[in-house]
Amino acid sequence: MPTYVYKCPNCGKFELFQEMKDKPLESCPTCNKPVKRIISGGVGVIYKTNGFYITDSKASKDSHAS
Ligand SMILES: [Zn+2]
């Protein structure tokens, strides 16, 4: 199944598994704002939108390690 990447102006990018025949998502399942579909050309950069939770989890791991 292809993975589609959508970009929400409110939530940033997210992935969605859809069949080819499925209609493209028009609004964000989280906040209902109109979303834009991005054709995913490969892996990576999907969760780098704002990086806030990535930074968060790294920070807590780092402080735990030291
Ligand atoms: Zn949203």
N, CA, C, O and the ligand as a Tripos MOL2 file, in Angstrom:
@<TRIPOS>MOLECULE
protein
  265   263    67     0     0
PROTEIN
NO_CHARGES

@<TRIPOS>ATOM
      1 N           0.8430   -1.1910    0.0000 N.3       1 MET1
      2 CA          0.0000    0.0000    0.0000 C.3       1 MET1
      3 C           0.8850    1.2500    0.0000 C.2       1 MET1
      4 O           1.8440    1.3280    0.7680 O.2       1 MET1
      5 N           0.5770    2.1970   -0.8320 N.am      2 PRO2
      6 CA          1.4170    3.3990   -0.8480 C.3       2 PRO2
      7 C           1.2000    4.2680    0.3860 C.2       2 PRO2
      8 O           0.1140    4.3130    0.9640 O.2       2 PRO2
      9 N           2.2280    4.9270    0.7500 N.am      3 THR3
     10 CA          2.1270    5.8730    1.8490 C.3       3 THR3
     11 C           2.0420    7.2690    1.2720 C.2       3 THR3
     12 O           2.8770    7.6730    0.4630 O.2       3 THR3
     13 N           1.0550    7.9820    1.6820 N.am      4 TYR4
     14 CA          0.9470    9.3580    1.2400 C.3       4 TYR4
     15 C           1.3180   10.2810    2.3850 C.2       4 TYR4
     16 O           1.0450   10.0140    3.5560 O.2       4 TYR4
     17 N           1.9380   11.3540    2.0050 N.am      5 VAL5
     18 CA          2.3050   12.3440    3.0030 C.3       5 VAL5
     19 C           1.4450   13.5800    2.7680 C.2       5 VAL5
     20 O           1.3230   14.0810    1.6510 O.2       5 VAL5
     21 N           0.8690   14.0390    3.8350 N.am      6 TYR6
     22 CA          0.0350   15.2340    3.7640 C.3       6 TYR6
     23 C           0.6430   16.3140    4.6200 C.2       6 TYR6
     24 O           1.3460   16.0510    5.5960 O.2       6 TYR6
     25 N           0.3560   17.5190    4.2340 N.am      7 LYS7
     26 CA          0.8310   18.6240    5.0410 C.3       7 LYS7
     27 C          -0.3460   19.4540    5.5160 C.2       7 LYS7
     28 O          -1.1320   19.9710    4.7230 O.2       7 LYS7
     29 N          -0.4440   19.5620    6.7960 N.am      8 CYS8
     30 CA         -1.4940   20.3580    7.4170 C.3       8 CYS8
     31 C          -0.8730   21.6660    7.8920 C.2       8 CYS8
     32 O           0.2030   21.6530    8.4910 O.2       8 CYS8
     33 N          -1.5310   22.7940    7.6340 N.am      9 PRO9
     34 CA         -0.9730   24.0830    8.0810 C.3       9 PRO9
     35 C          -0.9130   24.1870    9.5990 C.2       9 PRO9
     36 O          -0.1750   25.0040   10.1500 O.2       9 PRO9
     37 N          -1.6870   23.3630   10.2530 N.am     10 ASN10
     38 CA         -1.7630   23.4180   11.7070 C.3      10 ASN10
     39 C          -0.8670   22.3650   12.3740 C.2      10 ASN10
     40 O          -0.1420   22.6650   13.3230 O.2      10 ASN10
     41 N          -0.9260   21.1400   11.8680 N.am     11 CYS11
     42 CA         -0.2350   20.0170   12.5180 C.3      11 CYS11
     43 C           1.0860   19.6670   11.8470 C.2      11 CYS11
     44 O           1.8610   18.8860   12.4000 O.2      11 CYS11
     45 N           1.3620   20.2170   10.6820 N.am     12 GLY12
     46 CA          2.5690   19.8360    9.9740 C.3      12 GLY12
     47 C           2.3320   18.5920    9.1280 C.2      12 GLY12
     48 O           1.1980   18.2750    8.7690 O.2      12 GLY12
     49 N           3.4140   17.8960    8.8170 N.am     13 LYS13
     50 CA          3.2860   16.7520    7.9160 C.3      13 LYS13
     51 C           2.9040   15.4930    8.6660 C.2      13 LYS13
     52 O           3.2970   15.2850    9.8140 O.2      13 LYS13
     53 N           2.1310   14.6600    7.9940 N.am     14 PHE14
     54 CA          1.8240   13.3500    8.5530 C.3      14 PHE14
     55 C           1.6550   12.3580    7.4220 C.2      14 PHE14
     56 O           1.3810   12.7300    6.2810 O.2      14 PHE14
     57 N           1.8220   11.1000    7.7540 N.am     15 GLU15
     58 CA          1.7090   10.0450    6.7640 C.3      15 GLU15
     59 C           0.3520    9.3860    6.8590 C.2      15 GLU15
     60 O          -0.2610    9.3300    7.9250 O.2      15 GLU15
     61 N          -0.1050    8.8900    5.7240 N.am     16 LEU16
     62 CA         -1.3640    8.1770    5.7120 C.3      16 LEU16
     63 C          -1.2540    7.0250    4.7240 C.2      16 LEU16
     64 O          -0.8040    7.2080    3.5930 O.2      16 LEU16
     65 N          -1.6620    5.8520    5.1500 N.am     17 PHE17
     66 CA         -1.6960    4.7200    4.2400 C.3      17 PHE17
     67 C          -3.0330    4.7200    3.5300 C.2      17 PHE17
     68 O          -4.0900    4.7200    4.1610 O.2      17 PHE17
     69 N          -2.9720    4.7200    2.2220 N.am     18 GLN18
     70 CA         -4.2040    4.7050    1.4450 C.3      18 GLN18
     71 C          -4.0320    3.8110    0.2380 C.2      18 GLN18
     72 O          -2.9260    3.6320   -0.2710 O.2      18 GLN18
     73 N          -5.1370    3.2560   -0.2090 N.am     19 GLU19
     74 CA         -5.1400    2.5600   -1.4750 C.3      19 GLU19
     75 C          -5.0240    3.6030   -2.5890 C.2      19 GLU19
     76 O          -5.3960    4.7640   -2.4210 O.2      19 GLU19
     77 N          -4.4970    3.1520   -3.7290 N.am     20 MET20
     78 CA         -4.4040    4.0380   -4.8890 C.3      20 MET20
     79 C          -5.7740    4.5940   -5.2700 C.2      20 MET20
     80 O          -5.9020    5.7450   -5.6870 O.2      20 MET20
     81 N          -6.7750    3.7640   -5.1180 N.am     21 LYS21
     82 CA         -8.1090    4.1670   -5.5630 C.3      21 LYS21
     83 C          -8.8160    5.0670   -4.5470 C.2      21 LYS21
     84 O          -9.8410    5.6750   -4.8550 O.2      21 LYS21
     85 N          -8.2780    5.1450   -3.3690 N.am     22 ASP22
     86 CA         -8.9030    6.0140   -2.3740 C.3      22 ASP22
     87 C          -8.8120    7.4770   -2.7830 C.2      22 ASP22
     88 O          -7.8660    7.9090   -3.4420 O.2      22 ASP22
     89 N          -9.8120    8.2080   -2.3740 N.am     23 LYS23
     90 CA         -9.7760    9.6470   -2.6310 C.3      23 LYS23
     91 C          -8.7130   10.2870   -1.7680 C.2      23 LYS23
     92 O          -8.5120    9.8820   -0.6230 O.2      23 LYS23
     93 N          -8.0310   11.2790   -2.3050 N.am     24 PRO24
     94 CA         -7.0610   11.9860   -1.4620 C.3      24 PRO24
     95 C          -7.7640   12.6870   -0.3070 C.2      24 PRO24
     96 O          -8.8860   13.1820   -0.4160 O.2      24 PRO24
     97 N          -7.0540   12.6990    0.7770 N.am     25 LEU25
     98 CA         -7.5980   13.3520    1.9600 C.3      25 LEU25
     99 C          -7.7060   14.8550    1.7140 C.2      25 LEU25
    100 O          -6.7940   15.4740    1.1650 O.2      25 LEU25
    101 N          -8.8040   15.4160    2.1170 N.am     26 GLU26
    102 CA         -8.9830   16.8500    1.8680 C.3      26 GLU26
    103 C          -8.8430   17.6860    3.1200 C.2      26 GLU26
    104 O          -8.4700   18.8580    3.0620 O.2      26 GLU26
    105 N          -9.1430   17.0770    4.2450 N.am     27 SER27
    106 CA         -8.9910   17.8400    5.4770 C.3      27 SER27
    107 C          -8.2860   17.0000    6.5330 C.2      27 SER27
    108 O          -8.3430   15.7710    6.5240 O.2      27 SER27
    109 N          -7.6430   17.6820    7.4110 N.am     28 CYS28
    110 CA         -6.8580   17.0380    8.4540 C.3      28 CYS28
    111 C          -7.7570   16.2490    9.4060 C.2      28 CYS28
    112 O          -8.7490   16.7790    9.9090 O.2      28 CYS28
    113 N          -7.4110   14.9820    9.6540 N.am     29 PRO29
    114 CA         -8.2160   14.2040   10.5950 C.3      29 PRO29
    115 C          -8.1230   14.7310   12.0210 C.2      29 PRO29
    116 O          -8.9790   14.4270   12.8510 O.2      29 PRO29
    117 N          -7.1180   15.4970   12.3020 N.am     30 THR30
    118 CA         -6.9330   16.0130   13.6520 C.3      30 THR30
    119 C          -7.6270   17.3500   13.8680 C.2      30 THR30
    120 O          -8.3700   17.5210   14.8350 O.2      30 THR30
    121 N          -7.3870   18.2930   12.9700 N.am     31 CYS31
    122 CA         -7.9180   19.6360   13.1980 C.3      31 CYS31
    123 C          -8.8850   20.0960   12.1170 C.2      31 CYS31
    124 O          -9.4510   21.1860   12.1950 O.2      31 CYS31
    125 N          -9.0710   19.2340   11.0860 N.am     32 ASN32
    126 CA        -10.0700   19.5180   10.0610 C.3      32 ASN32
    127 C          -9.7120   20.6600    9.1050 C.2      32 ASN32
    128 O         -10.5580   21.1120    8.3330 O.2      32 ASN32
    129 N          -8.4870   21.1170    9.1550 N.am     33 LYS33
    130 CA         -8.0740   22.1390    8.1970 C.3      33 LYS33
    131 C          -7.7640   21.4710    6.8630 C.2      33 LYS33
    132 O          -7.4320   20.2860    6.8280 O.2      33 LYS33
    133 N          -7.8690   22.2170    5.7670 N.am     34 PRO34
    134 CA         -7.5350   21.6350    4.4770 C.3      34 PRO34
    135 C          -6.0570   21.2510    4.4100 C.2      34 PRO34
    136 O          -5.1830   22.0160    4.8160 O.2      34 PRO34
    137 N          -5.8000   20.0610    3.8920 N.am     35 VAL35
    138 CA         -4.4260   19.5880    3.8070 C.3      35 VAL35
    139 C          -3.9970   19.4680    2.3530 C.2      35 VAL35
    140 O          -4.8210   19.4090    1.4400 O.2      35 VAL35
    141 N          -2.7010   19.4330    2.1690 N.am     36 LYS36
    142 CA         -2.1280   19.3240    0.8440 C.3      36 LYS36
    143 C          -1.3820   18.0050    0.7610 C.2      36 LYS36
    144 O          -0.6130   17.6790    1.6650 O.2      36 LYS36
    145 N          -1.5870   17.2460   -0.2910 N.am     37 ARG37
    146 CA         -0.8880   15.9780   -0.3980 C.3      37 ARG37
    147 C           0.4750   16.1840   -1.0360 C.2      37 ARG37
    148 O           0.6260   16.8830   -2.0380 O.2      37 ARG37
    149 N           1.4450   15.5600   -0.4280 N.am     38 ILE38
    150 CA          2.7940   15.6170   -0.9470 C.3      38 ILE38
    151 C           3.1280   14.2350   -1.4700 C.2      38 ILE38
    152 O           2.9520   13.2460   -0.7590 O.2      38 ILE38
    153 N           3.6000   14.1510   -2.6800 N.am     39 ILE39
    154 CA          3.9800   12.8510   -3.2100 C.3      39 ILE39
    155 C           5.2830   12.4340   -2.5610 C.2      39 ILE39
    156 O           6.3000   13.1220   -2.6460 O.2      39 ILE39
    157 N           5.2180   11.3010   -1.9190 N.am     40 SER40
    158 CA          6.3790   10.8440   -1.1880 C.3      40 SER40
    159 C           7.3640   10.1710   -2.1380 C.2      40 SER40
    160 O           7.0510    9.1540   -2.7560 O.2      40 SER40
    161 N           8.5200   10.7320   -2.2430 N.am     41 GLY41
    162 CA          9.5220   10.2090   -3.1670 C.3      41 GLY41
    163 C          10.4820    9.2440   -2.5030 C.2      41 GLY41
    164 O          11.3710    8.7120   -3.1690 O.2      41 GLY41
    165 N          10.3340    9.0090   -1.2480 N.am     42 GLY42
    166 CA         11.2540    8.1200   -0.5640 C.3      42 GLY42
    167 C          11.1110    8.2360    0.9260 C.2      42 GLY42
    168 O          10.0460    8.5860    1.4350 O.2      42 GLY42
    169 N          12.1760    7.9440    1.6230 N.am     43 VAL43
    170 CA         12.1030    7.9880    3.0750 C.3      43 VAL43
    171 C          12.7770    9.2400    3.6190 C.2      43 VAL43
    172 O          13.5030    9.9350    2.9080 O.2      43 VAL43
    173 N          12.5270    9.5020    4.8570 N.am     44 GLY44
    174 CA         13.1960   10.6060    5.5300 C.3      44 GLY44
    175 C          12.4130   11.8970    5.4680 C.2      44 GLY44
    176 O          11.4010   12.0050    4.7750 O.2      44 GLY44
    177 N          12.8860   12.8350    6.1780 N.am     45 VAL45
    178 CA         12.3670   14.2090    6.2940 C.3      45 VAL45
    179 C          10.8790   14.3550    6.6110 C.2      45 VAL45
    180 O          10.3440   15.4630    6.6060 O.2      45 VAL45
    181 N          10.2220   13.2400    6.8850 N.am     46 ILE46
    182 CA          8.7950   13.3340    7.1260 C.3      46 ILE46
    183 C           8.5010   13.9830    8.4780 C.2      46 ILE46
    184 O           7.5910   14.8030    8.5970 O.2      46 ILE46
    185 N           9.2630   13.6140    9.4730 N.am     47 TYR47
    186 CA          8.9510   14.1230   10.8090 C.3      47 TYR47
    187 C           9.8140   15.3140   11.2120 C.2      47 TYR47
    188 O           9.9630   15.6240   12.3940 O.2      47 TYR47
    189 N          10.3740   15.9720   10.2060 N.am     48 LYS48
    190 CA         11.2610   17.0830   10.5330 C.3      48 LYS48
    191 C          10.5690   18.4400   10.4820 C.2      48 LYS48
    192 O          11.2220   19.4810   10.5540 O.2      48 LYS48
    193 N           9.2670   18.4240   10.3600 N.am     49 THR49
    194 CA          8.5070   19.6570   10.1870 C.3      49 THR49
    195 C           8.9020   20.7480   11.1810 C.2      49 THR49
    196 O           9.4720   21.7720   10.8050 O.2      49 THR49
    197 N           8.6010   20.5190   12.4050 N.am     50 ASN50
    198 CA          8.9820   21.4840   13.4300 C.3      50 ASN50
    199 C          10.0300   20.9000   14.3690 C.2      50 ASN50
    200 O          10.8120   21.6160   14.9950 O.2      50 ASN50
    201 N          10.0150   19.5980   14.4410 N.am     51 GLY51
    202 CA         11.0010   18.9060   15.2650 C.3      51 GLY51
    203 C          10.7640   19.0420   16.7470 C.2      51 GLY51
    204 O          11.6370   18.7050   17.5460 O.2      51 GLY51
    205 N           9.6020   19.5280   17.1320 N.am     52 PHE52
    206 CA          9.4260   19.7950   18.5560 C.3      52 PHE52
    207 C           9.3970   18.5300   19.4070 C.2      52 PHE52
    208 O           9.9980   18.4960   20.4820 O.2      52 PHE52
    209 N           8.6990   17.4820   18.9350 N.am     53 TYR53
    210 CA          8.6820   16.3010   19.7900 C.3      53 TYR53
    211 C           9.9370   15.4660   19.6490 C.2      53 TYR53
    212 O          10.3150   14.7480   20.5750 O.2      53 TYR53
    213 N          10.6030   15.5560   18.4710 N.am     54 ILE54
    214 CA         11.8860   14.8610   18.3180 C.3      54 ILE54
    215 C          12.8960   15.4630   19.2890 C.2      54 ILE54
    216 O          13.6000   14.7500   20.0030 O.2      54 ILE54
    217 N          12.9490   16.7980   19.2970 N.am     55 THR55
    218 CA         13.8390   17.5020   20.2110 C.3      55 THR55
    219 C          13.5290   17.1360   21.6650 C.2      55 THR55
    220 O          14.4210   16.9080   22.4810 O.2      55 THR55
    221 N          12.2500   17.0920   21.9450 N.am     56 ASP56
    222 CA         11.8070   16.7160   23.2820 C.3      56 ASP56
    223 C          12.3290   15.3640   23.7350 C.2      56 ASP56
    224 O          12.8820   15.2330   24.8270 O.2      56 ASP56
    225 N          12.1460   14.3480   22.8740 N.am     57 SER57
    226 CA         12.5260   13.0010   23.2860 C.3      57 SER57
    227 C          14.0410   12.8850   23.3860 C.2      57 SER57
    228 O          14.5570   12.1840   24.2570 O.2      57 SER57
    229 N          14.7520   13.5670   22.4990 N.am     58 LYS58
    230 CA         16.2120   13.5360   22.5840 C.3      58 LYS58
    231 C          16.6940   14.2060   23.8730 C.2      58 LYS58
    232 O          17.5890   13.7090   24.5560 O.2      58 LYS58
    233 N          16.0870   15.3220   24.1780 N.am     59 ALA59
    234 CA         16.4870   16.0680   25.3710 C.3      59 ALA59
    235 C          16.2860   15.2380   26.6310 C.2      59 ALA59
    236 O          17.1270   15.2460   27.5300 O.2      59 ALA59
    237 N          15.1620   14.5180   26.6910 N.am     60 SER60
    238 CA         14.9210   13.7460   27.9090 C.3      60 SER60
    239 C          15.8570   12.5440   27.9800 C.2      60 SER60
    240 O          16.2670   12.1390   29.0680 O.2      60 SER60
    241 N          16.2000   11.9660   26.8090 N.am     61 LYS61
    242 CA         17.1560   10.8600   26.8190 C.3      61 LYS61
    243 C          18.5310   11.3380   27.2390 C.2      61 LYS61
    244 O          19.2200   10.6960   28.0320 O.2      61 LYS61
    245 N          18.9170   12.4880   26.6860 N.am     62 ASP62
    246 CA         20.2370   13.0270   27.0250 C.3      62 ASP62
    247 C          20.3820   13.3120   28.5170 C.2      62 ASP62
    248 O          21.3920   12.9650   29.1290 O.2      62 ASP62
    249 N          19.3860   13.9330   29.0830 N.am     63 SER63
    250 CA         19.4880   14.2690   30.4890 C.3      63 SER63
    251 C          19.4800   13.0000   31.3530 C.2      63 SER63
    252 O          20.0740   12.9550   32.4300 O.2      63 SER63
    253 N          18.7860   11.9700   30.8450 N.am     64 HIS64
    254 CA         18.7750   10.7100   31.5810 C.3      64 HIS64
    255 C          20.1550   10.0500   31.5320 C.2      64 HIS64
    256 O          20.6220    9.4980   32.5280 O.2      64 HIS64
    257 N          20.8010   10.1120   30.3660 N.am     65 ALA65
    258 CA         22.0990    9.4590   30.1790 C.3      65 ALA65
    259 C          23.1960   10.1110   31.0280 C.2      65 ALA65
    260 O          24.0760    9.4200   31.5400 O.2      65 ALA65
    261 N          23.1430   11.4090   31.1720 N.am     66 SER66
    262 CA         24.1880   12.0840   31.9240 C.3      66 SER66
    263 C          23.7410   12.2390   33.3550 C.2      66 SER66
    264 O          24.4770   12.7880   34.1750 O.2      66 SER66
    265 ZN         -4.1930   19.3710   11.3180 Zn       67 ZN67
@<TRIPOS>BOND
     1     1     2 1
     2     2     3 1
     3     3     4 2
     4     3     5 am
     5     5     6 1
     6     6     7 1
     7     7     8 2
     8     7     9 am
     9     9    10 1
    10    10    11 1
    11    11    12 2
    12    11    13 am
    13    13    14 1
    14    14    15 1
    15    15    16 2
    16    15    17 am
    17    17    18 1
    18    18    19 1
    19    19    20 2
    20    19    21 am
    21    21    22 1
    22    22    23 1
    23    23    24 2
    24    23    25 am
    25    25    26 1
    26    26    27 1
    27    27    28 2
    28    27    29 am
    29    29    30 1
    30    30    31 1
    31    31    32 2
    32    31    33 am
    33    33    34 1
    34    34    35 1
    35    35    36 2
    36    35    37 am
    37    37    38 1
    38    38    39 1
    39    39    40 2
    40    39    41 am
    41    41    42 1
    42    42    43 1
    43    43    44 2
    44    43    45 am
    45    45    46 1
    46    46    47 1
    47    47    48 2
    48    47    49 am
    49    49    50 1
    50    50    51 1
    51    51    52 2
    52    51    53 am
    53    53    54 1
    54    54    55 1
    55    55    56 2
    56    55    57 am
    57    57    58 1
    58    58    59 1
    59    59    60 2
    60    59    61 am
    61    61    62 1
    62    62    63 1
    63    63    64 2
    64    63    65 am
    65    65    66 1
    66    66    67 1
    67    67    68 2
    68    67    69 am
    69    69    70 1
    70    70    71 1
    71    71    72 2
    72    71    73 am
    73    73    74 1
    74    74    75 1
    75    75    76 2
    76    75    77 am
    77    77    78 1
    78    78    79 1
    79    79    80 2
    80    79    81 am
    81    81    82 1
    82    82    83 1
    83    83    84 2
    84    83    85 am
    85    85    86 1
    86    86    87 1
    87    87    88 2
    88    87    89 am
    89    89    90 1
    90    90    91 1
    91    91    92 2
    92    91    93 am
    93    93    94 1
    94    94    95 1
    95    95    96 2
    96    95    97 am
    97    97    98 1
    98    98    99 1
    99    99   100 2
   100    99   101 am
   101   101   102 1
   102   102   103 1
   103   103   104 2
   104   103   105 am
   105   105   106 1
   106   106   107 1
   107   107   108 2
   108   107   109 am
   109   109   110 1
   110   110   111 1
   111   111   112 2
   112   111   113 am
   113   113   114 1
   114   114   115 1
   115   115   116 2
   116   115   117 am
   117   117   118 1
   118   118   119 1
   119   119   120 2
   120   119   121 am
   121   121   122 1
   122   122   123 1
   123   123   124 2
   124   123   125 am
   125   125   126 1
   126   126   127 1
   127   127   128 2
   128   127   129 am
   129   129   130 1
   130   130   131 1
   131   131   132 2
   132   131   133 am
   133   133   134 1
   134   134   135 1
   135   135   136 2
   136   135   137 am
   137   137   138 1
   138   138   139 1
   139   139   140 2
   140   139   141 am
   141   141   142 1
   142   142   143 1
   143   143   144 2
   144   143   145 am
   145   145   146 1
   146   146   147 1
   147   147   148 2
   148   147   149 am
   149   149   150 1
   150   150   151 1
   151   151   152 2
   152   151   153 am
   153   153   154 1
   154   154   155 1
   155   155   156 2
   156   155   157 am
   157   157   158 1
   158   158   159 1
   159   159   160 2
   160   159   161 am
   161   161   162 1
   162   162   163 1
   163   163   164 2
   164   163   165 am
   165   165   166 1
   166   166   167 1
   167   167   168 2
   168   167   169 am
   169   169   170 1
   170   170   171 1
   171   171   172 2
   172   171   173 am
   173   173   174 1
   174   174   175 1
   175   175   176 2
   176   175   177 am
   177   177   178 1
   178   178   179 1
   179   179   180 2
   180   179   181 am
   181   181   182 1
   182   182   183 1
   183   183   184 2
   184   183   185 am
   185   185   186 1
   186   186   187 1
   187   187   188 2
   188   187   189 am
   189   189   190 1
   190   190   191 1
   191   191   192 2
   192   191   193 am
   193   193   194 1
   194   194   195 1
   195   195   196 2
   196   195   197 am
   197   197   198 1
   198   198   199 1
   199   199   200 2
   200   199   201 am
   201   201   202 1
   202   202   203 1
   203   203   204 2
   204   203   205 am
   205   205   206 1
   206   206   207 1
   207   207   208 2
   208   207   209 am
   209   209   210 1
   210   210   211 1
   211   211   212 2
   212   211   213 am
   213   213   214 1
   214   214   215 1
   215   215   216 2
   216   215   217 am
   217   217   218 1
   218   218   219 1
   219   219   220 2
   220   219   221 am
   221   221   222 1
   222   222   223 1
   223   223   224 2
   224   223   225 am
   225   225   226 1
   226   226   227 1
   227   227   228 2
   228   227   229 am
   229   229   230 1
   230   230   231 1
   231   231   232 2
   232   231   233 am
   233   233   234 1
   234   234   235 1
   235   235   236 2
   236   235   237 am
   237   237   238 1
   238   238   239 1
   239   239   240 2
   240   239   241 am
   241   241   242 1
   242   242   243 1
   243   243   244 2
   244   243   245 am
   245   245   246 1
   246   246   247 1
   247   247   248 2
   248   247   249 am
   249   249   250 1
   250   250   251 1
   251   251   252 2
   252   251   253 am
   253   253   254 1
   254   254   255 1
   255   255   256 2
   256   255   257 am
   257   257   258 1
   258   258   259 1
   259   259   260 2
   260   259   261 am
   261   261   262 1
   262   262   263 1
   263   263   264 2
@<TRIPOS>SUBSTRUCTURE
     1 MET1         2 RESIDUE 1 A MET
     2 PRO2         6 RESIDUE 1 A PRO
     3 THR3        10 RESIDUE 1 A THR
     4 TYR4        14 RESIDUE 1 A TYR
     5 VAL5        18 RESIDUE 1 A VAL
     6 TYR6        22 RESIDUE 1 A TYR
     7 LYS7        26 RESIDUE 1 A LYS
     8 CYS8        30 RESIDUE 1 A CYS
     9 PRO9        34 RESIDUE 1 A PRO
    10 ASN10       38 RESIDUE 1 A ASN
    11 CYS11       42 RESIDUE 1 A CYS
    12 GLY12       46 RESIDUE 1 A GLY
    13 LYS13       50 RESIDUE 1 A LYS
    14 PHE14       54 RESIDUE 1 A PHE
    15 GLU15       58 RESIDUE 1 A GLU
    16 LEU16       62 RESIDUE 1 A LEU
    17 PHE17       66 RESIDUE 1 A PHE
    18 GLN18       70 RESIDUE 1 A GLN
    19 GLU19       74 RESIDUE 1 A GLU
    20 MET20       78 RESIDUE 1 A MET
    21 LYS21       82 RESIDUE 1 A LYS
    22 ASP22       86 RESIDUE 1 A ASP
    23 LYS23       90 RESIDUE 1 A LYS
    24 PRO24       94 RESIDUE 1 A PRO
    25 LEU25       98 RESIDUE 1 A LEU
    26 GLU26      102 RESIDUE 1 A GLU
    27 SER27      106 RESIDUE 1 A SER
    28 CYS28      110 RESIDUE 1 A CYS
    29 PRO29      114 RESIDUE 1 A PRO
    30 THR30      118 RESIDUE 1 A THR
    31 CYS31      122 RESIDUE 1 A CYS
    32 ASN32      126 RESIDUE 1 A ASN
    33 LYS33      130 RESIDUE 1 A LYS
    34 PRO34      134 RESIDUE 1 A PRO
    35 VAL35      138 RESIDUE 1 A VAL
    36 LYS36      142 RESIDUE 1 A LYS
    37 ARG37      146 RESIDUE 1 A ARG
    38 ILE38      150 RESIDUE 1 A ILE
    39 ILE39      154 RESIDUE 1 A ILE
    40 SER40      158 RESIDUE 1 A SER
    41 GLY41      162 RESIDUE 1 A GLY
    42 GLY42      166 RESIDUE 1 A GLY
    43 VAL43      170 RESIDUE 1 A VAL
    44 GLY44      174 RESIDUE 1 A GLY
    45 VAL45      178 RESIDUE 1 A VAL
    46 ILE46      182 RESIDUE 1 A ILE
    47 TYR47      186 RESIDUE 1 A TYR
    48 LYS48      190 RESIDUE 1 A LYS
    49 THR49      194 RESIDUE 1 A THR
    50 ASN50      198 RESIDUE 1 A ASN
    51 GLY51      202 RESIDUE 1 A GLY
    52 PHE52      206 RESIDUE 1 A PHE
    53 TYR53      210 RESIDUE 1 A TYR
    54 ILE54      214 RESIDUE 1 A ILE
    55 THR55      218 RESIDUE 1 A THR
    56 ASP56      222 RESIDUE 1 A ASP
    57 SER57      226 RESIDUE 1 A SER
    58 LYS58      230 RESIDUE 1 A LYS
    59 ALA59      234 RESIDUE 1 A ALA
    60 SER60      238 RESIDUE 1 A SER
    61 LYS61      242 RESIDUE 1 A LYS
    62 ASP62      246 RESIDUE 1 A ASP
    63 SER63      250 RESIDUE 1 A SER
    64 HIS64      254 RESIDUE 1 A HIS
    65 ALA65      258 RESIDUE 1 A ALA
    66 SER66      262 RESIDUE 1 A SER
    67 ZN67       265 GROUP 0 **** ****
